[in-house]
């Protein structure tokens, strides 16, 4: 019974959030169980280009370190804000949400060629948090009961917290920069005079991921049903006797 309840709750999670967080957890467990090594997962452009280890382009976003505080902290924020984005501004727009993932991932990989970034999962989380915070700018936040602030300051608070934990701020800055680029192209530029939407979701992706709107079933009104029941072919009501027939009789 508990298993069925847990499975039902798991299936209620939006599909993109469910797929990404599940992949992150499975990857971390695989490393923890020594099934794979982090050296097989990190971003290495030389190995990718020369030995064609293309899976590193994906696994660099899935590993958040060994099981510990840093892993759970990142996974909580990833799950929470990824789900709120998908159920909020991306509700019914799964294809657009996937495009945001692809756009952010490609830009981060390009940055990783020039900045020494081995794992991009944390930067990806910051990007998601940044987009959510800019789209919910009036929401009041509370960080572990220590401070209150408006949502747009959340990425900067996480940056400060990352510094306290001794992490490199370059990862967070890359995530914030790419999140801001996406927010500008998607939410700011199209609203400017002469602006246009640059990021366009391919139609094939919409057909695959976005559900078609269900056509409402036609239900005739009661008056129409009664009129249709009394109609006979030719428009003549054969149940009523014709007045000329009565006169002939």
C-alpha positions in Angstrom: 0.0 0.0 0.0 2.8 2.4 0.9 4.6 1.4 -2.3 1.5 2.3 -4.4 1.1 5.6 -2.6 4.7 6.5 -3.2 4.5 5.5 -6.8 1.3 7.6 -7.3 3.1 10.6 -5.7 6.1 10.0 -8.0 3.9 9.9 -11.1 2.3 13.2 -10.1 5.6 15.0 -10.5 5.7 16.8 -13.9 7.6 14.7 -16.6 10.6 16.9 -17.2 11.3 17.4 -13.4 10.7 13.7 -12.8 13.1 12.6 -15.5 15.9 15.0 -14.6 15.8 14.5 -10.8 15.6 10.7 -11.3 18.6 10.7 -13.6 20.6 12.8 -11.0 19.7 10.4 -8.2 20.5 7.3 -10.2 23.8 8.7 -11.4 24.9 9.6 -7.8 23.8 6.2 -6.5 25.8 4.5 -9.3 28.9 6.4 -8.2 28.2 5.7 -4.5 28.0 2.0 -5.3 31.2 2.1 -7.4 29.3 1.1 -10.5 30.9 4.0 -12.3 33.6 6.5 -11.5 33.3 10.3 -11.5 36.3 10.3 -13.9 33.9 8.7 -16.4 31.3 11.5 -16.0 33.0 14.8 -15.8 33.3 17.3 -18.7 36.5 16.7 -20.6 36.6 18.4 -24.0 39.7 16.6 -25.1 38.3 13.1 -24.4 34.9 14.1 -25.9 36.4 15.4 -29.2 39.2 12.8 -29.6 37.7 9.6 -28.2 34.0 10.5 -28.9 32.9 10.0 -25.3 29.8 12.0 -26.0 27.9 10.8 -22.9 30.0 13.3 -20.9 27.9 16.1 -22.4 25.0 14.6 -20.5 26.5 13.2 -17.3 28.2 16.5 -16.5 24.8 17.8 -15.6 23.7 14.7 -13.5 26.4 14.3 -10.9 26.3 16.6 -7.8 29.0 14.9 -5.7 28.9 12.0 -3.3 25.9 11.6 -0.9 26.1 14.3 1.6 24.9 17.8 2.5 26.0 19.4 -0.8 24.1 16.7 -2.8 20.9 16.9 -0.8 21.0 20.7 -0.8 21.3 20.9 -4.6 18.7 18.2 -5.2 16.2 19.9 -3.0 16.6 23.2 -4.8 16.7 21.5 -8.2 13.5 19.5 -7.6 11.6 22.3 -5.9 12.2 25.1 -8.4 12.2 22.9 -11.5 8.8 21.6 -10.5 7.4 25.0 -9.7 8.6 26.3 -13.1 7.1 23.3 -14.9 3.8 23.6 -13.0 3.8 27.4 -13.2 4.9 29.4 -16.2 5.5 26.3 -18.2 2.2 24.5 -17.5 1.0 22.8 -20.6 4.2 23.8 -22.4 6.5 20.9 -21.8 8.2 21.3 -25.2 9.1 24.9 -24.3 10.5 23.7 -21.0 12.7 21.1 -22.8 13.9 23.9 -25.1 15.0 25.9 -22.0 16.9 22.9 -20.8 18.6 22.4 -24.2 19.4 26.1 -24.5 20.9 26.3 -21.1 22.8 23.1 -21.5 24.4 24.1 -24.8 25.5 27.5 -23.5 27.0 25.9 -20.4 28.9 23.4 -22.4 30.3 26.3 -24.6 31.3 28.1 -21.4 33.0 25.0 -20.1 35.3 25.0 -23.0 36.7 28.3 -21.8 36.2 28.0 -18.0 37.5 25.1 -16.1 34.2 23.5 -15.1 34.1 19.8 -14.6 30.5 19.3 -13.5 27.7 21.6 -14.6 24.8 20.3 -12.4 25.0 23.1 -9.9 25.2 25.8 -12.6 22.1 24.2 -14.2 20.3 24.4 -10.8 21.2 28.1 -10.4 19.9 28.8 -13.9 16.5 27.2 -13.1 16.3 29.1 -9.8 17.2 32.4 -11.6 14.5 32.0 -14.2 11.9 31.2 -11.5 13.0 34.1 -9.3 12.7 36.6 -12.1 9.2 35.4 -13.1 8.0 35.5 -9.5 9.6 38.8 -8.4 6.9 39.7 -5.8 7.3 36.4 -3.8 8.7 36.8 -0.4 11.4 34.3 0.5 12.8 33.1 3.8 16.2 31.4 3.8 16.4 28.8 6.6 14.7 31.3 8.9 17.8 33.6 8.8 16.7 36.3 6.4 13.7 37.6 4.4 14.0 38.9 0.9 12.3 39.2 -2.5 12.6 36.2 -4.9 14.9 38.0 -7.4 17.6 38.0 -4.7 17.5 34.2 -4.2 20.3 33.4 -6.7 22.6 35.9 -5.0 21.8 34.4 -1.6 22.7 31.0 -2.9 25.9 32.4 -4.3 26.8 33.8 -0.9 25.9 30.5 0.8 28.1 28.6 -1.8 31.0 30.9 -0.8 30.5 30.0 2.8 30.6 26.3 1.9 33.9 26.9 0.2 32.6 26.2 -3.4 33.8 28.0 -6.4 31.6 31.0 -7.4 32.4 30.5 -11.1 29.8 27.7 -11.3 27.1 29.9 -9.8 28.0 32.9 -11.9 27.8 30.9 -15.1 24.3 29.6 -14.1 23.1 33.1 -13.3 24.5 34.6 -16.5 22.8 31.9 -18.7 19.6 32.2 -16.7 19.6 35.9 -17.3 20.2 35.4 -21.1 17.3 33.1 -21.3 15.0 35.4 -19.3 16.0 38.3 -21.5 15.4 36.5 -24.7 12.1 34.9 -23.6 10.5 37.5 -21.3 12.1 40.9 -22.0 13.1 41.2 -25.7 9.7 40.1 -27.2 7.9 42.9 -25.1 10.3 45.6 -26.4 9.2 47.9 -29.3 10.3 46.1 -32.5 11.4 43.0 -30.4 10.6 39.5 -31.4 10.8 36.0 -29.9 14.1 34.4 -30.9 13.8 31.1 -29.1 11.2 29.1 -31.0 10.2 25.6 -30.1 10.3 23.2 -33.0 6.8 22.0 -34.1 7.9 18.4 -34.0 8.8 18.8 -30.3 5.4 20.3 -29.6 3.7 17.4 -31.3 5.7 14.9 -29.2 5.5 16.5 -25.8 2.5 18.9 -25.6 -0.9 17.3 -25.3 -3.5 18.3 -27.9 -6.4 20.2 -26.4 -9.4 17.9 -26.1 -12.4 18.8 -28.2 -15.5 19.2 -26.0 -18.2 16.7 -26.7 -21.3 18.1 -28.4 -24.3 18.0 -26.1 -27.5 19.3 -27.8 -29.7 21.7 -25.7 -33.0 20.2 -24.4 -35.0 22.4 -26.8 -33.0 21.1 -29.7 -33.4 17.5 -28.6 -37.2 17.9 -28.5 -37.4 19.6 -31.9 -35.3 16.9 -33.4 -37.5 14.2 -31.9 -40.6 15.6 -33.6 -39.0 16.1 -37.0 -39.8 13.5 -39.7 -38.3 13.2 -43.2 -39.6 16.0 -45.5 -40.4 18.2 -42.5 -44.0 16.9 -42.2 -45.4 15.8 -38.9 -47.1 12.5 -39.9 -48.7 12.0 -36.5 -51.2 14.8 -36.9 -54.2 14.0 -39.3 -54.5 16.3 -42.3 -57.6 18.7 -42.1 -58.6 17.8 -45.7 -58.8 14.1 -44.9 -61.3 14.8 -42.1 -63.5 16.8 -44.3 -63.6 14.0 -47.0 -64.7 11.6 -44.3 
